[in-house]
Amino acid sequence: MSVRNLTPAEVQTALDSGDIHLIDVRETYEYERVRVAGSVNQPLSTFHPADLPQDGKEIIFMCAGGVRSLRAIEAAQAFGIAVDAHLAPGINGWIAEGLPVEA
């Protein structure tokens, strides 16, 4: 499995450029408590790669700490979708960097 571990700063830059879809695979109750603006919730428990946007923008996964996002990458790659990037430290790392969140 090919994986790129992105930092919060790298993901923020990509979000600001409008060139990515940030897919948060945490459960809905986690997403509703705190989330990155511009992210879309697709919980891993009900995740299917066919539901990912297919508009040419890069897909970057995120979760709480980087484990579930790796599982989502693995599932997408097994399905034949070229996704290899995730927010390695998850939203916990995002918050630790002092980057903005919504609640």
Rosetta blueprint (number, residue, H / E / L):
1 M L
2 S L
3 V L
4 R E
5 N E
6 L E
7 T L
8 P H
9 A H
10 E H
11 V H
12 Q H
13 T H
14 A H
15 L H
16 D H
17 S H
18 G L
19 D L
20 I E
21 H E
22 L E
23 I E
24 D E
25 V L
26 R L
27 E L
28 T H
29 Y H
30 E H
31 Y H
32 E H
33 R H
34 V L
35 R E
36 V L
37 A L
38 G L
39 S E
40 V E
41 N E
42 Q L
43 P L
44 L H
45 S H
46 T H
47 F L
48 H L
49 P H
50 A H
51 D H
52 L L
53 P L
54 Q L
55 D L
56 G L
57 K L
58 E E
59 I E
60 I E
61 F E
62 M E
63 C L
64 A L
65 G L
66 G L
67 V H
68 R H
69 S H
70 L H
71 R H
72 A H
73 I H
74 E H
75 A H
76 A H
77 Q H
78 A H
79 F H
80 G L
81 I L
82 A L
83 V L
84 D L
85 A E
86 H E
87 L E
88 A L
89 P L
90 G H
91 I H
92 N H
93 G H
94 W H
95 I H
96 A H
97 E L
98 G L
99 L L
100 P L
101 V L
102 E E
103 A L
